[in-house]
Amino acid sequence: MDDKNAPYHAHIYYRLDQRAAAEAIHLRLSELTQPGGVAPILFVGQLRDQKVGPHPIPQFEIHFTKEHLAAIVPLLEASGLTALVHPLTDDDLADHTSLAQWIGKPIELDLAPLDPPGMNKGVARFGKTDF
């Protein structure tokens, strides 16, 4: 796979009192799954109002390729919500830590549920499904 098509995820976090803002960016990002979008997104997950995997507060995830990273980051920044943007490699721990970029104030993740190196189950579900 060439570099511009490298898989990426973003997790957009919200408190329950920020759900309206989360719904607004969720809708905006969902519109980008349509053909001809400025920054095509391959998948927009459900808003999860509870802890899921390593994510200790409500969040939803999006899937896209590296070539669209520069267009997606400003959309996430404009939302005013915290987001974790990371590549999707075979190393789940590195993806969520050393390879990750935070937008807004970082949130302490629960690293225990992450897959061991070489076993990242997110690779198999890229562009298809969330948790």
Salt bridges, closest charged atoms under 4 A:
ASP3 OD2 - LYS66 NZ 2.85
ASP17 OD1 - ARG15 NE 3.11
GLU23 OE2 - ARG19 NH1 2.38
GLU31 OE1 - ARG28 NH1 3.83
ASP49 OD1 - ARG19 NE 2.94
GLU61 OE2 - HIS9 NE2 3.96
GLU61 OE2 - HIS63 NE2 2.46
GLU61 OE2 - ARG125 NH1 2.73
GLU67 OE2 - HIS68 NE2 3.65
ASP92 OD1 - HIS96 ND1 3.37
ASP110 OD2 - LYS51 NZ 3.38
ASP115 OD1 - LYS121 NZ 2.89
ASP130 OD1 - ARG48 NH2 2.92
